[in-house]
Structure formats: structure tokens, C-alpha cells
Amino acid sequence: MTDIFAKHAGLRAAYEGLTASSPRNPFEVVIERPLSATVGIIEGRETLLFGTNNYLGLSQSHRAAEAAIDTARTMGVGTTGSRIANGTFGLHRALEEKLARFFGKKHCMVFSTGYQANLGTISALVNKDDVLLLDADSHASIYDGAKLSGAQVIRFRHNDPVDLERRLGRLKDHTGAKLIIAEGIYSMTGNVAPLTEFTAIAKRHGAYILADEAHSFGVLGATGRGVAEMQGCESEIDFIVGTFSKSLGTVGGYCVTDHDGVDLMRLCSRPYMFTASLPPEIIAATMAALEEMEERPELRIKLQENAERLHSGLKAAGLATGEHVSPVVAVTLETVEEAIIFWNALLENGVYVNLSLPPATPDNRPLLRCSVMAAHSSEEIDKAVAVFGAIAKQLGH
Ligand code: PMP
């Protein structure tokens, strides 16, 4: 009998090496209980949470929780079916209409996760006759959507309009459709995409463009519609994809567009058709969180102030942070060994961040990925910075 797990030998060796060199397993951190948006119990201790995607703190929204409880009581806890079979409630339609209105787009499709929103949108839009131009640092859901679509994939250098244009220039005789995909804010580094430049290139080369605003929805732009809103190019973006699992603190994903073809997409998008739709209480919580986000623009202002405070604090402590100031602040270290020691020391001193290791990191160097929330107080940020600074000093930075 062939060992079905033999293919994991390389992964197992890497995993065992990593867990042997770390006092705790970085893949098995348990938040035993969140006490608030910014503090959770980890290993029995109160720990500052600086490694979530809960940018506006809305996972702890009282209003969203009440909406979920009321809806579960009146409508039950699940739909038991997919959107095109028996799983569309009035609430799904209401959420789609609300999001379409929010983005000022004609159509919206809601998916059961953000991951599926990328899978379901990309695979329904392109096939083997088409070409996808993907930013090299694209999220796994974009790469997986590309694989599911069967389209030819061309990667361009991260955030590099010149490289994108050069690659499109080589496709002059290509007869299929061309779709460029970029993110708004990149989840590991906090880098912001030059979407306006990308839309100009798309226009010059007859390509469509899709922006995944998973980390920028609710975060950037005057009303929280993301990088496209901030850069003033929303009308030039063909498809905007995003998630409810970050700024809105719930779960689910969406695609908004002005293209009328979206109605047939509902019938050819397998990640939309062949999975259960979002439970009604999640939709109710998501709508309540969206309303809260719209009514409290001060959350976005505070978030930006907090991002600047964390970014400048870590920089002043002598740490290598990225060039863009966004709620994702990545500290780059040189070696995996040091990253493991640093990350463990942070947790032992009451600060939780994400340990991101190569090959999952953009330039194959380890990152301590921090994220900030509107809900963090200045004191919490200063405390995290002080802990970072003390450990950096001990490690000879
Ligand atoms: N796109 C990007 C850029 C992401 O970072 C993520 C989540 N990390 C997703 C899509 C998937 O979203 P979800 O976790 O809500 O499925």
C-alpha cells in the first residue's frame, strides 16, 4: 500500500523543526476567551491582541450581537442549502441590495466566505481561453480561484505598474479576455496597491480589473469603500471583491460590479452554487455591523491615528517596518530563528501578533505581522511598542 502521507515528508520535517525550536506551537495559539476587541485570555493570561483583522473592533459590536440573537430566535440558525437551491432568504437579497447601494454599483453577489468570493468570482469570469494577470503577492484564494478557472496565469511584480504593462504588451495578439487582479491593502505587509495606475493600464490594453479589498473595506476611503475610493478610481474597477470577516467582524464575502453578466454568474460559479448559504443570524449581524460602520466614521479616523502611532512607535524602536502606513504593520526580521524567539517573547510579555514565515512571506524573510484596531487605546499601543522595544534591545537590535 502506498503511504498516502508520504507527500507530506518535506512539510513534516519543516513543521517538526519549527515546533522543536519554539516553546509553543505558533499554529496552535488558542484565544481561550476574548474579553473585549483588544484583550483576550491566552495561556491563562490577559493578552493584548495585535494580530487580528478586527480593524474596527466590530466583532464585539453589541448591536450586531443583538441583531444575530433576535434573528436566530425568529428565523433559526441556518438555511440548510445553497443560494440557488433552497438557501436564499429575503435577508440574503436585502444584504446584496445594501452592499450594492453602499458601493454605488448595480449588482452584488454574497458568498459564504471571502475565500469563496474570490474562488467563485474568478472561476466564473475566466476560463482556459483567457489570461489572468496576478500580482505576485496575491492571497491564496486568488491563486486557488485562478487554478479552478483553468485560465493562463501570468504573475507581475508586486505593486509594479511598469512590469504589469510590459507583460500585457506581450499579449497583443491574445484573443481571449484579460483580467488583472490586485488587492487593496496586502494582508502580510500592509502595502497599498497603485490601483489608479493599474486601471489606466487596463484601459490601454483592453483588460478587465478586479480588486480584492478584503483588508481595505471599512478601513480606507472617505466612506470606507477601500483603496479604490481613496484613490478615486472606483468607476474604473470592474469587480470589487471583499469579506465581512475583517472590518465587519462576522463572516462571508461579496463581489460588486456594474456588469450585468453577474446574474448568470450565479449559475456557473461553483463555490457559490455548491455550498450552504450564510446563516440568517450572520447576515443580520453583518447588516448591523455595516450600519454601525456607516454611522461611525470616527472609527476609521481613530484607526488611521492608531496605525500611525503603532507604525512610528515601532520604527522609533529601531524595527524594520513597511513603507506604507496602514493598520497592518509588519516588522521584518532577518532569520527564522530570531523571529521565533521574538514572537515567543512577545506572547510571554502579553502581546499577541502573527508569526509569518517563509515561504508564505513576500520576500522570503520572516515577519511579525501586527495589526491595529480602532478599539485600541493609546496606552495599549504604547505598551505593545514598549514590549517590542525591550525585546529588540535584548536581541541586540
Ligand atoms: N482575500 C484576502 C486578501 C485575504 O487576506 C483573505 C483572508 N485572509 C481573504 C481574501 C479570505 O477572506 P475570508 O477569511 O473572509 O474567507
Residues whose N, C-alpha, C, O or C-beta is under 5 A from the ligand:
A	BS01	PMP	T113 G114 Y115 H139 S141 E183 S187 D212 A214 T243 S245 G252
